[in-house]
Amino acid sequence: MTDINYIKSLRIPTAQNPLRILMSACLKGIKCGYDGTANGEYPSALKVLQYDTVKVTTFCPEEYSFGSPREMCDIHGGTGMDVLNGKAKVLTDSGIDWSEGMIAASEKMLEIAKAEAIELAILMDVSAACGSQVIYNGNRFAENKVYQIGMGVCAAQLMRNGFKVISQRDYASLELVYSKIDSAHKIKTDAMDHHEINWYKEYFNV
């Protein structure tokens, strides 16, 4: 779940001292998805790139460890935090265990976050690496795919080390970010984060 109070407390950046953001590379349009695409366009994330009051560092953990294109992978038996703790596995859709490579990618992402003194991460929703609120529980290509509340391995690594993470679908949080980096931005008061939408509440019965 997003930390809305942290987002509200972010400083007002300047061109000389921009807000330091770490972003999933695919959200910037870099073709690093499992199928060699950028997984589509996400205006909510791309908007951040328009301002000189932001310094965006991009990274694709899965491309780092497994290259692109590659097999799709998902977490089996738990969440990203469970993978870090050795209690769950990252498996490809053909059953290959990629847990070790994903943990290595998460450690590289953490290294980058520390080196760049990142103030916020905007990561790809639902990903086994970068998902921050919802991920798949097992193979997403299964006939009856199942979602779970939880983080991907790399998002969990960042959160465990004190970094704040939101997704490109956390629209309320992004509205606040826009207002920090653009003094003229008018916040859309009806915007919602992922955990606030009807699908999330109905699917998880919360």
TORLUMTOR-281787 format. One line per field, with one value per residue: x, z, y of N, C-alpha, C, O in turn. Coordinates in steps of 0.2 Angstrom, whole numbers, plus 5000, padded with zeros to 4 digits. Layout:
// TORLUMTOR-281787
n_c1 = [X_...]
n_c3 = [Z_...]
n_c2 = [Y_...]
ca_c1 = [X_...]
ca_c3 = [Z_...]
ca_c2 = [Y_...]
c_c1 = [X_...]
c_c3 = [Z_...]
c_c2 = [Y_...]
o_c1 = [X_...]
o_c3 = [Z_...]
o_c2 = [Y_...]
This chain:
// TORLUMTOR-281787
n_c1 = [5004_5002_5012_5004_5006_5019_5022_5015_5024_5035_5048_5048_5054_5068_5075_5088_5090_5083_5069_5073_5070_5067_5063_5054_5061_5053_5042_5046_5046_5056_5061_5061_5053_5046_5043_5050_5045_5039_5029_5017_5010_5011_5004_5003_5015_5024_5022_5029_5042_5042_5047_5059_5062_5063_5074_5076_5080_5082_5078_5078_5075_5073_5077_5091_5095_5090_5090_5082_5072_5063_5058_5042_5039_5034_5029_5028_5020_5020_5025_5035_5043_5043_5051_5063_5066_5068_5057_5048_5047_5053_5047_5048_5036_5038_5043_5056_5067_5070_5073_5086_5092_5083_5083_5097_5095_5087_5095_5104_5096_5093_5106_5108_5097_5102_5114_5110_5103_5089_5072_5060_5052_5044_5036_5033_5017_5010_5020_5032_5044_5043_5031_5020_5009_4999_5001_5004_4998_5006_5007_5003_4998_4990_4975_4965_4969_4977_4977_4986_4988_5002_5020_5032_5048_5059_5053_5050_5063_5067_5058_5060_5072_5070_5065_5052_5039_5028_5016_5012_4999_4995_4986_4981_4992_5002_4996_4999_5013_5015_5010_5020_5031_5027_5022_5010_5001_4985_4977_4969_4955_4947_4955_4962_4972_4979_4974_4962_4952_4937_4939_4949_4945_4934_4939_4948_4940_4940]
n_c3 = [5000_4996_5004_5008_5016_5016_5003_5003_5011_5003_4997_4989_4974_4963_4948_4949_4960_4958_4961_4965_4957_4955_4941_4934_4919_4908_4909_4905_4892_4887_4878_4886_4890_4893_4881_4872_4870_4876_4885_4883_4883_4897_4902_4914_4921_4911_4911_4921_4916_4909_4916_4922_4935_4940_4942_4934_4936_4927_4927_4923_4931_4928_4914_4917_4924_4916_4902_4887_4873_4884_4895_4903_4920_4936_4954_4965_4978_4988_4991_4985_4996_5003_4994_4995_5008_5006_5006_4996_4978_4962_4947_4929_4915_4910_4920_4925_4938_4943_4955_4961_4952_4951_4964_4964_4954_4962_4971_4964_4960_4972_4975_4965_4969_4981_4977_4969_4978_4979_4981_4978_4971_4956_4950_4939_4939_4946_4941_4944_4948_4950_4955_4966_4974_4970_4964_4954_4959_4957_4940_4928_4916_4918_4917_4926_4932_4947_4958_4971_4986_4988_4985_4972_4970_4968_4972_4985_4990_4990_4998_5010_5013_5016_5006_4997_4987_4973_4961_4943_4942_4954_4955_4964_4972_4962_4958_4968_4967_4955_4959_4967_4958_4949_4950_4945_4944_4945_4957_4954_4963_4963_4960_4962_4972_4968_4978_4981_4972_4965_4959_4966_4979_4978_4973_4983_4993_5003]
n_c2 = [4994_5011_5025_5038_5049_5051_5054_5066_5073_5075_5085_5102_5102_5109_5115_5115_5107_5093_5082_5066_5052_5034_5024_5010_5004_5001_5009_5021_5019_5011_4997_4984_4973_4957_4951_4959_4971_4988_4985_4993_5010_5022_5035_5041_5039_5043_5057_5062_5063_5075_5086_5098_5098_5086_5071_5057_5041_5026_5008_4991_4977_4963_4962_4965_4953_4943_4946_4952_4948_4937_4923_4924_4927_4923_4924_4911_4903_4913_4930_4944_4948_4936_4928_4934_4930_4917_4909_4907_4906_4912_4908_4903_4903_4891_4884_4885_4889_4905_4912_4915_4924_4934_4939_4944_4954_4962_4967_4974_4984_4990_4995_5004_5013_5018_5024_5034_5041_5040_5047_5043_5028_5024_5011_4997_4990_4975_4967_4953_4957_4971_4975_4983_4983_4974_4957_4943_4927_4914_4907_4918_4915_4905_4895_4899_4912_4919_4933_4942_4951_4960_4963_4963_4956_4965_4977_4974_4973_4986_4992_4986_4991_5004_5013_5022_5016_5017_5013_5015_5015_5021_5033_5044_5046_5049_5061_5070_5069_5076_5089_5093_5094_5103_5118_5123_5113_5107_5097_5082_5078_5067_5056_5040_5028_5012_5002_5008_5007_5000_4987_4981_4981_4973_4961_4957_4957_4968]
ca_c1 = [5000_5006_5012_5002_5009_5026_5021_5013_5029_5040_5050_5047_5061_5070_5079_5095_5090_5077_5067_5076_5065_5069_5057_5055_5063_5048_5037_5049_5046_5062_5059_5064_5048_5048_5042_5054_5041_5039_5023_5012_5012_5008_5004_5003_5022_5028_5021_5034_5048_5042_5049_5066_5062_5064_5079_5073_5084_5078_5082_5074_5079_5072_5082_5097_5097_5088_5090_5076_5066_5064_5052_5038_5040_5029_5030_5024_5021_5021_5026_5042_5047_5044_5056_5069_5067_5069_5051_5044_5051_5051_5047_5046_5030_5040_5045_5063_5068_5074_5074_5092_5093_5078_5086_5102_5092_5084_5101_5107_5091_5094_5112_5106_5093_5107_5119_5107_5099_5082_5067_5053_5052_5038_5038_5028_5012_5009_5026_5035_5050_5042_5024_5020_5002_4996_5005_5000_4999_5007_5008_4998_4995_4986_4968_4962_4975_4975_4980_4987_4991_5009_5025_5037_5055_5063_5050_5051_5069_5068_5054_5064_5078_5067_5063_5045_5037_5021_5015_5010_4992_4993_4985_4981_4999_5005_4994_5003_5020_5014_5009_5027_5036_5024_5018_5004_4997_4979_4976_4962_4953_4944_4960_4963_4977_4976_4970_4956_4948_4932_4941_4954_4941_4929_4943_4951_4935_4942]
ca_c3 = [5000_4996_5010_5006_5020_5014_4997_5004_5014_4999_4996_4983_4970_4959_4942_4952_4965_4956_4964_4962_4956_4951_4938_4930_4913_4903_4910_4901_4885_4884_4876_4890_4892_4892_4874_4868_4870_4882_4889_4882_4886_4903_4902_4921_4922_4906_4912_4926_4912_4906_4920_4923_4942_4942_4939_4933_4934_4925_4928_4922_4935_4924_4909_4920_4925_4911_4895_4883_4876_4889_4897_4908_4927_4942_4960_4967_4985_4992_4989_4984_5002_5004_4990_4998_5014_5005_5007_4989_4972_4955_4941_4923_4914_4909_4927_4927_4944_4942_4961_4962_4947_4953_4970_4962_4951_4967_4975_4959_4960_4978_4974_4961_4973_4986_4974_4967_4984_4977_4985_4977_4966_4952_4947_4935_4943_4945_4939_4949_4950_4952_4958_4973_4978_4968_4960_4952_4964_4952_4933_4925_4910_4920_4914_4931_4935_4953_4960_4978_4988_4989_4981_4968_4973_4969_4976_4992_4992_4991_5004_5016_5015_5018_5000_4996_4981_4971_4954_4938_4943_4960_4953_4969_4974_4957_4958_4973_4965_4950_4962_4970_4953_4945_4955_4942_4943_4950_4959_4953_4969_4962_4958_4967_4971_4966_4983_4983_4966_4966_4957_4971_4985_4977_4972_4989_4999_5008]
ca_c2 = [5000_5017_5029_5044_5054_5052_5058_5073_5077_5076_5093_5105_5102_5114_5112_5114_5101_5090_5076_5060_5046_5028_5021_5004_5006_5000_5014_5026_5017_5007_4990_4979_4968_4950_4950_4964_4978_4992_4984_4998_5016_5023_5042_5043_5039_5047_5064_5064_5065_5081_5092_5098_5098_5079_5067_5050_5035_5020_5001_4985_4971_4957_4963_4965_4946_4938_4948_4953_4945_4931_4920_4927_4924_4925_4922_4905_4901_4919_4937_4946_4947_4929_4926_4937_4926_4910_4905_4907_4905_4915_4903_4905_4899_4884_4880_4886_4893_4911_4916_4918_4929_4940_4942_4948_4960_4967_4969_4979_4990_4993_4998_5010_5018_5021_5028_5040_5044_5040_5049_5039_5024_5023_5004_4993_4987_4968_4963_4949_4961_4978_4976_4986_4982_4967_4953_4936_4921_4908_4908_4923_4912_4899_4896_4903_4916_4922_4939_4942_4957_4960_4966_4959_4955_4971_4982_4972_4974_4993_4994_4983_4996_5011_5017_5021_5013_5018_5011_5019_5015_5024_5040_5049_5048_5053_5068_5073_5070_5081_5095_5094_5095_5108_5122_5125_5108_5106_5090_5079_5076_5061_5051_5035_5023_5005_4999_5011_5006_4995_4980_4979_4980_4967_4955_4955_4958_4972]
c_c1 = [5004_5006_5010_5005_5016_5026_5020_5019_5035_5042_5048_5054_5062_5074_5086_5095_5083_5075_5070_5071_5068_5063_5059_5056_5057_5043_5040_5048_5051_5059_5062_5059_5050_5048_5046_5051_5042_5032_5017_5015_5008_5009_5005_5011_5026_5027_5026_5041_5048_5045_5056_5067_5062_5070_5077_5079_5080_5082_5076_5077_5078_5077_5089_5100_5096_5088_5083_5076_5068_5058_5048_5039_5035_5031_5026_5026_5022_5022_5033_5046_5048_5050_5063_5071_5068_5063_5046_5049_5048_5052_5045_5040_5032_5043_5052_5063_5073_5075_5080_5094_5089_5081_5092_5100_5090_5090_5104_5102_5092_5101_5111_5102_5098_5111_5116_5103_5092_5077_5061_5055_5045_5039_5031_5023_5012_5015_5029_5041_5048_5035_5024_5014_4999_5001_5001_5003_5000_5007_5002_4995_4991_4978_4964_4967_4972_4979_4981_4989_4998_5014_5029_5044_5059_5060_5050_5058_5070_5064_5057_5070_5076_5065_5056_5044_5030_5022_5012_5002_4990_4992_4984_4988_5003_5002_4998_5010_5020_5014_5016_5032_5034_5020_5011_4999_4991_4977_4969_4960_4950_4949_4961_4969_4974_4972_4964_4951_4943_4935_4945_4949_4936_4933_4945_4946_4938_4938]
c_c3 = [5000_5003_5008_5010_5018_5007_4998_5007_5009_4998_4990_4979_4966_4953_4945_4957_4964_4961_4961_4962_4952_4948_4934_4922_4907_4903_4906_4894_4882_4883_4879_4892_4890_4884_4869_4867_4876_4887_4888_4884_4892_4904_4909_4923_4917_4908_4917_4922_4909_4909_4921_4931_4945_4938_4939_4931_4933_4926_4927_4925_4931_4918_4911_4921_4920_4904_4893_4876_4881_4891_4902_4915_4932_4948_4962_4974_4990_4988_4988_4990_5004_5000_4993_5005_5013_5006_5001_4984_4966_4950_4935_4921_4911_4915_4929_4933_4943_4949_4962_4958_4949_4959_4968_4958_4956_4971_4971_4960_4966_4978_4970_4965_4978_4983_4972_4972_4982_4982_4984_4971_4963_4948_4944_4939_4941_4943_4945_4952_4954_4955_4965_4977_4976_4963_4958_4958_4959_4945_4931_4919_4911_4918_4919_4935_4942_4955_4968_4980_4990_4984_4977_4972_4974_4972_4983_4994_4994_4997_5010_5018_5015_5012_4999_4988_4979_4964_4949_4938_4950_4958_4958_4971_4969_4956_4962_4971_4959_4953_4965_4964_4948_4949_4952_4941_4948_4951_4958_4959_4969_4960_4964_4966_4970_4971_4984_4977_4968_4964_4963_4977_4984_4976_4978_4995_5005_5008]
c_c2 = [5006_5021_5036_5050_5056_5056_5065_5077_5078_5084_5095_5106_5108_5111_5111_5108_5097_5084_5070_5054_5040_5025_5015_5007_5006_5006_5020_5025_5013_5000_4985_4973_4961_4948_4955_4970_4982_4990_4989_5005_5018_5031_5045_5043_5043_5055_5067_5066_5071_5087_5092_5098_5090_5076_5060_5045_5029_5013_4996_4979_4965_4957_4962_4957_4941_4940_4950_4952_4939_4928_4925_4924_4927_4922_4916_4904_4907_4925_4938_4945_4940_4926_4928_4933_4919_4906_4904_4907_4909_4909_4905_4901_4892_4880_4881_4891_4899_4915_4919_4924_4935_4943_4946_4954_4965_4970_4975_4985_4994_4997_5005_5016_5021_5026_5034_5044_5045_5042_5046_5034_5023_5016_5001_4989_4979_4963_4959_4952_4967_4980_4978_4985_4975_4964_4947_4931_4915_4911_4912_4920_4906_4900_4900_4906_4919_4928_4938_4949_4956_4963_4961_4959_4961_4977_4981_4974_4982_4995_4992_4987_5003_5015_5016_5020_5015_5015_5016_5019_5018_5032_5045_5051_5051_5060_5072_5075_5076_5088_5097_5097_5101_5112_5124_5119_5108_5099_5088_5075_5069_5055_5046_5031_5017_5002_5002_5010_5000_4988_4977_4977_4974_4961_4952_4955_4962_4979]
o_c1 = [5010_5002_5015_5006_5018_5030_5022_5020_5040_5037_5046_5058_5057_5076_5089_5101_5079_5080_5069_5070_5072_5057_5064_5052_5057_5040_5036_5050_5052_5055_5067_5061_5054_5051_5045_5053_5045_5031_5013_5020_5002_5014_5009_5013_5030_5032_5029_5044_5053_5045_5059_5073_5062_5072_5076_5082_5076_5088_5071_5082_5083_5080_5093_5105_5099_5087_5078_5081_5074_5052_5051_5040_5033_5035_5020_5031_5024_5020_5038_5052_5053_5054_5068_5077_5068_5063_5041_5055_5042_5058_5040_5038_5027_5045_5054_5060_5079_5076_5081_5096_5091_5081_5093_5103_5091_5089_5107_5105_5092_5101_5114_5104_5097_5113_5120_5100_5089_5077_5056_5058_5040_5043_5026_5025_5012_5015_5029_5044_5049_5034_5028_5014_4997_5004_4996_5008_4995_5008_4996_4990_4988_4976_4960_4969_4966_4985_4977_4992_5000_5012_5030_5044_5061_5063_5051_5058_5073_5067_5057_5072_5080_5064_5053_5047_5025_5027_5010_4999_4984_4996_4986_4990_5007_5006_4999_5013_5024_5017_5017_5035_5037_5014_5007_4993_4992_4976_4964_4963_4949_4947_4961_4971_4968_4967_4960_4945_4944_4933_4944_4950_4935_4931_4945_4948_4937_4939]
o_c3 = [5003_5007_5006_5007_5019_5007_4995_5007_5011_4998_4985_4981_4964_4953_4942_4958_4968_4964_4955_4968_4947_4951_4931_4920_4903_4898_4904_4889_4876_4887_4876_4897_4886_4882_4863_4863_4881_4891_4893_4886_4893_4907_4910_4928_4920_4906_4916_4924_4906_4907_4922_4933_4950_4932_4945_4926_4936_4925_4929_4922_4931_4916_4908_4919_4919_4899_4896_4873_4880_4888_4905_4915_4931_4948_4962_4977_4996_4983_4989_4990_5007_5002_4993_5006_5018_5006_5002_4985_4965_4949_4934_4925_4911_4914_4934_4934_4942_4949_4964_4960_4948_4960_4971_4959_4956_4973_4973_4960_4966_4981_4972_4965_4979_4985_4972_4971_4983_4988_4989_4966_4966_4943_4945_4943_4935_4944_4951_4957_4959_4957_4969_4983_4981_4959_4962_4960_4958_4944_4931_4917_4907_4917_4918_4941_4943_4954_4971_4975_4994_4979_4979_4977_4979_4976_4987_5000_4999_5001_5015_5024_5015_5013_5000_4984_4983_4961_4951_4935_4952_4960_4956_4972_4970_4954_4961_4972_4959_4951_4966_4965_4944_4951_4955_4939_4954_4946_4959_4961_4974_4959_4970_4961_4971_4970_4988_4978_4972_4968_4965_4980_4989_4979_4980_5000_5010_5012]
o_c2 = [5006_5020_5040_5055_5062_5060_5070_5083_5081_5088_5091_5109_5111_5105_5107_5105_5097_5081_5069_5051_5041_5024_5014_5011_5010_5007_5025_5029_5011_4997_4981_4970_4960_4944_4956_4974_4980_4994_4990_5005_5016_5033_5050_5047_5047_5059_5072_5071_5074_5093_5086_5099_5089_5077_5057_5046_5027_5013_4997_4976_4961_4952_4959_4956_4937_4936_4948_4955_4937_4930_4929_4917_4933_4917_4917_4903_4906_4926_4934_4943_4939_4922_4924_4932_4915_4900_4901_4909_4910_4907_4910_4896_4888_4874_4878_4896_4898_4921_4925_4929_4941_4949_4952_4959_4971_4976_4980_4991_5000_5003_5010_5021_5027_5031_5039_5049_5051_5040_5046_5036_5022_5016_5003_4984_4978_4957_4961_4951_4969_4985_4976_4985_4972_4967_4945_4931_4911_4917_4910_4922_4903_4906_4904_4904_4920_4927_4935_4952_4951_4966_4955_4963_4963_4980_4985_4976_4984_4999_4995_4987_5007_5021_5011_5023_5013_5013_5021_5024_5018_5036_5051_5057_5056_5064_5078_5080_5080_5093_5103_5102_5103_5110_5126_5120_5110_5095_5091_5070_5066_5049_5048_5030_5016_4999_4999_5011_4995_4983_4971_4972_4970_4956_4946_4954_4959_4983]
